[in-house]
Amino acid sequence: MQRIMISILLWGFVSLGINAQEAADFNTINRETYRLYLTEKWDSVIIIGKQALKQEMDFYYLRMRMGIAYYSEKKYRTAARHFSTALEQNQGDPAALEYLYFSRLLSGQSEQANWTREQFKGELARKLPPLAPRFFDKLSVEYLNNKGVDDDMFEPPEEVYPLGTSGTQSTTRHFSNATFAFTNRLAPGVRLSHAFTYLSKSNHYFSNDGVTAIYMPEQQVMQYQYYISPEFTTPSGTVFKPMFHVIGTSSKVPYDIGQRFQGGPNMIALGDLNQTDFVTGLGFSKGMGKVDLHLGAYYSNLNQAQQIQNRLGIIWFPLGNLNLYAGGHMNSQYEFYPGRESVIRIIPELMFGFAIAEKMWIDINGSMGEISNYHENNGMILYNSYLEVIEKKIKLSLSIPVTERGSMVYLGGMWTSKRSDFYPSDPYMTEEFNSIYYNALSIYGGLIWRF
């Protein structure tokens, strides 16, 4: 508060000289902003600078002083705008280039910062040479463990499942998955990301073909995934991210039922049901001052159905840096099954994050709706559990930087409210049937290493 009062008083004294004329002249603005710049009165530099710009008085030194003032107050996104204008007024200026580079880097716009770095010359280029292509630009590993429905809910199974209706139902007991991902830096503004995921899962599985009903208390499912996404960033900060994600699933299912020799219970033979699914699409983002715009359009074939998913969202950085953000996305999904009624879903998503003393970051996001055969993070994260729907989910993570380059360790958890539905063989039975409601909890952690 004291600093604000001093800034107001300073502006008041300056205004006495400036308001004596109808408009401040160049010499007055230049002299006062230079004096305040030398004494590091950043708030006053910004106040006078804004007044000068309103009077259509714009010049290189004014923009540099305002940019440095915002940079000193860690308002990096606003600082970058002033340094960009300074470069338009004095092309190739090394001071403006260096400040612009670090402003973009510290505001999370690393690829746009690297485009700025390509313009460095002379001593600045020797100090910060252009980044060379690198096979490993970033590497990450993650492990997740999920606890699903309680086994006690299925005792006895004949009271849980509809024995008189043919169809199937699957409910998650637990699963775990491990992910290994890395990014190649190919050229300025061009990166290629890869991710490999292995998932092992156990389900309560029920199947009724109209003659024989079978309950498997520990159905085993294995899933292998590969994700690839090239990323193209323009010097102006527009990002295009096409992607392709292929998923191979192997599930143990009954395929033959016969009578044992000399009587006894039925003999059930299990086989592997193999299925290959995919997601493809294009993500787009654009930084506009303190706001990032995100768009996405995707097509997928998951669990014998087809989906078209669209995404529109904004993320707001009110401080002009990564220490605080808030935003949301609106996701629409059109899903159609062969021979069944199509479904349209709307899924809103909110997110919020903040830093604690710039040594720890907390990220929170949540979604609600009919989340089924759904994906996030430009198609990298899938929610494709067979015959199950997530109605609500809340995710919280904590990240701690461990190197100056931005490498970090993180730990998080996700709570989900889920529903398992019976899938009848009769395509005309479209209503939710024999729904099992439960809550699930996932714990995950990992390392992101930047080279």
N, C-alpha and C positions, 0 to 999 in steps of 0.2 A: 504493500500500500504506500509506503514512504517513497519507493521508487516511482510509482505512478504520480504521486503528488509533485515530486521534483520535476518529472517530465512535463507535467501540465504547467508548472511555473515557468520552466524554461521556454515552453511554447508560448506562454503568455508574454514574456519579455521580448521574444523574437517577433511575435505578432505586432507589438507596438511599432516596430520599425517597418514591418512588411505592410501592415494595414494603413500606414500613412499614405500609401499610394493605392490606386485601384487594383493593381496587380504587382506582385513582387517581381523584381527584375532578376536577370540571370546572375549578376554579381552577388546580390543578397542571398539568393538560394545557394549558390556555390560556396560562398564564404561561411554561411551558417551550418550547412550540412558537413562541410570539411572540419569546422571547429568541433562540432558534436561528434563526428567520426573519430577525431584524434583523442577525445576524452572518453570514448566508448559509451556515449549516451545513446544507446541503440533505439530506445523508444522514441526519443526526440528526433533522431534521424528519420525514422519511419513516419512520424507525424508530419514533419515538414516536407518530406519527400512526397507523401500522398497529396498534400496541398498543392505542391508544385505541379504534379501530374494532372490534377484537376484543372489547373490553369494552362494546361497544354504546354508546360515547360518540361522538356524531356531531353536529357543529354547523357553521355557515357558515364561521367563521374557520378552523377546522381544515381543512376541505376546500379553502379558498382557499390556505392555506399549503402544504398537500400538493401542490395543483395547481401552484403557482408553483415549488415545489421540483423536481417532475418536469419542468416546462417549462424550468427553468434547466439541467437535465441533458439537455435535448433529447429527453426521452421524451414526445413530444407526444401520442401516443395514450392513454397512461395519464393524462397531465395533463388531457386533454379529459374523461375520465370524472369526475374530481374537480370540474372547473368546472361540468359539467352538474348534478351533485348540489348544488353550491353555489347554482346558479340555482333549483333546486327549493326550497331553503331560504330564498332571498332573491330572489324573482322580479324580473326587470328590472334587476338590479344591473349597472351599466355596466362595472365592473372585471371581473366574471366573464364578461360577454358578450364583452368585447374579448379577454380571454385565451382564451376558448373559440374565438373566430373564428380567431385566429392558430394555435392548437393544431391545429385541423382543417385549416387551409390548409397548414401545414408538414408535416402527416402525409399529404398527398396527397388529402384529402377536400374538394376545392375547392367542389363543389356544395353539400355539407352546410354548409361554412363560409359560403357565400352565404346560405343560409337563416338562419343566425345573424345575419348582417349586416342582414337585413331587420328585426330586432328592435331595432336601434340607435335611440336617441332623443337629443334635446338636442345637447350638444356632441359626443358620440360620433358621432351621425348626420351632423353637419356635417363632421367630420373624415373619416369613412368612409361616405358616402351609399350607399343601395342601388344596386346595379348596374343600369343601364338596359339594355333590349334592344339588341342589336348584331348587325349582319349578319355581320361578321367578328369572331368571338371568338378563333378560332385558325385559322392557315393553315399548310399544310405542303406541301413539294415533296420528291420523292425520285426518284432514278435508280438502277437496278439493272442490272448486266451479268452474264450467266451464261456460263461455258464448260463445254460438255457433253462428249460422247464425242469421242475422237480419230478423225479421218477415216481414218487408216491402218488402223483395224480393219475397214474395209469394202472392202479391196482383196485379191483380186478379189471383187465382190459375189456372183457365182454360187456361191462357196464359203461365203458367209455365210448366205444365205437358202434356205429349203426350196422348191426349184423344183417339187417334185412335189405340193405341197399348196396348195389355194386358201385365200386369206386375206390379211391385211395386217399390217405391222409398221412402227412409227414410233419413231425414236430421236433425241433432241435433240442437234443440233450446237452451237447457241448461241442465246441470246435476250437481249433487253434490254427493259426496260419503264420507263415514266415515269409517276409518279402526282402528281396535284394534288388536295389535299383541304382542306376548310375546315369550320368549325363556326359555326352561328348560335346566339346566345343569345336565346331567345324570351321567357322569363319565369323567375322564381325556380325553380330545380330543373328547368328544361326547356331542352334543347339539341337541335339538329338537325345531324347530321354528314353530309357528302357527300364522295365520293371518285370521281375520274375516272382511269382507268388505260388507257394504250395499250401494247400489247405487240407486238413484232416478233420472229419466231422462224424458225429454219431447222432442218429435220429431214432425216435420212436416211429415205426412205420407200420401202417395198416393197409392191407389190400384185400378186396373182396371182388371176385370175378362173377358173382351171382351163384356160384356153386360152393366154393370153398373160401372161407375167410382166414387170412393169415396175419398174425401180429409178430413183428420183429422188434424186440425191445432195444436192440443195439445195431441198427442198420449202419453199415460203414459206407462213407462217401469220401472220395478223394477228388481234389480239384487242382488242376495245373493251369496257370495263367501266364500269358506274356502280353505286355503292354508296350507300345512304341508310339512316340509322338515327336515329330520335328517341330521346332519353334522358330518362327521368323519374326524378328523385331526390327522395325524401321527406325531411322534416326529420330523421327518425330514421336516415337513411343507407342505406335500401333503394333499389337502383337497378334499373330495368326498361329493357331495351334491345331493342325489336323491330328487325328489320332486313330489308332486301331488297337483293339483289345480282343484277343482270342482266348477262349476258356474251354478247357477239356475236362469233363466230369465223368467219373466212373463210380457207379452205385451198385451195391449188392442188392439184387432183387430175386424173388422166387420165380423160377421158370418151368419147373416140373414138379408135379405132385403125384405120388403113387403109393399103393399099399405095400407095406413091408411083407416079406415072406412069412408065412405061418401066422398071419394076423399082426396085431400090434398097431401102434399109432401110424398115421400117415408119414411118409418120407418126403421131405421137401428139399429139392435141389436148388441151390443158389447159383446165380450167374452174374456176370458184370454187364450192367447196362451202360454203354458208353455214349456220350453225347458231346458234340462240339458246338459251342455258341460263340457269338462275337458281338462287339459294339464298335461302331465307327462314327466319325463326325468331325466337326470343326468348332473350335473355340476361338473367341475373339475378345480382346480387351484393349482399352485405350485409357491412358492417364490424362485427366483434364483438371489440372490444378490439384486441389485437395480431394478430388473424387476420381475413382476408377470405375469405368463402365465395363460390364462383362456380358457377353452374349454367347450362346451356344446352340447348335442344332445337331442332333444325333439320331442314328438309326441303329436298332439292335435286334437280334434274334436270340431270345433267352427263354429256356424252358418251354420249347415248342410253341412259343408265341412271338409275335413281332411287335416292336415298340418304336414310336417316334417321340423323341423327347426334346423339348426346347427349354432354354434357360435365359433369363434376363435379370440382371442385378447391378447394384452399385455398392461400392465400399467407400466410406468417407473417413478421411484422416484429418480430424479437426485441428490438430496441432501442427500439421504439415510435416510430420515425421511418423515413425513406426511405433511410437510410444502409446498411441491410442487410436483405435479404429472401431467403426461400427458399420453395419451394412445388412443387406438382405438380398435374397434372390427369390424370384417367382419361377417355379418350374411347372411345365405342363407336360403331360404324358398321354399319348394315345396308344392303346394296346389292343391288338386284335388277334384272336385265336381262330384257327381254321374251324368252320362249322359252329362257332359260338358268337355270342353278342360282344361287340366291341365296347371298350371302356375308356372314358376320358377322366383323367385325374389331375387335380391342381395341388401342388405341394409347395407351400411357402417355407422359406428358410431364413433364420435370423442369425447374425454372428456379432460378436463383441470381443475385443481384446485390448490388453493394456500391459505396460511394462512396470516393473517395480524396481526403481533405482537403476534402470537400464541394465540390470543384471539377471533379470528373470522375466519371462513373458507368460502371461495367462491368456489362453484362448478358449472361448465358449461359443458353441453354436447349437442350434436346435431346429428340428423340422417336425412337421405333423402332416398327416394325410394318409392315403392308402399307398404306402411305400412298398412296392412289389416289382421285381424285375427292373430295378431302378439303379441309377449310377450318379456319382458325384465326382468332383475334382477333374473335370474334363474327361470323364469316362474311365478314370483310373480305379476308383473305389466302387465296387459292385455290391448290391443288395439283391441277390438272386436265389435266396433260399426257397426251395421248391414248396409250393402250396402254402407259403407263410406270408403274412403282411405285417410290416412295422407301422403302427399307428402313431407313435410319438418316439422321438429320440433326442437325447441331450448329450452333448459331448464336451468334455473339459480336458485341456492339456496344459502342461507346464513345461516350458523350454528354458534351458540354461546355456548361454554361449560358453564355449570352451577355448576358442582361438580368436585372434583378431580378424581372421578372414570370414568369420561367421559360422564356423562349425559349431554344432550344438548337440546336446543330449536332451531327450524329452521323455515324458511319462504322462499317461493320460488314462481316462476311463470313459466309457459310454454306457448310458442306461437306455434301454429300449422297452417300450410297451408293445407286445407282439400278439398276433392272432394266427392260429393254425385252423384252416378250413378243410372240410371234407370235400373232395373233388369227385362228384358223381360221374359215372360213365354216361349217363343220359345227358346229352347236350342241352335239353330243354329245361333241366333243373339248374337255374341260374342264381337262385337265392343262396346267401350264406347258409351253410349247413354244418351242424355239429361243431361249432366254433369253440376252440380251446384258447382261453386268454391267459397270458402269463407275462412276467417281467424277466428280462435278461440283462446281464452285466458283462461288459468286456473291459479288460485291463490290457494296456499295450505300452510299449516303450521302444525306444530306438536311438540311433545315432545318425546324424547327417554330417558328413565330412566334406569340407570345401578345400580344394587343392589350390 
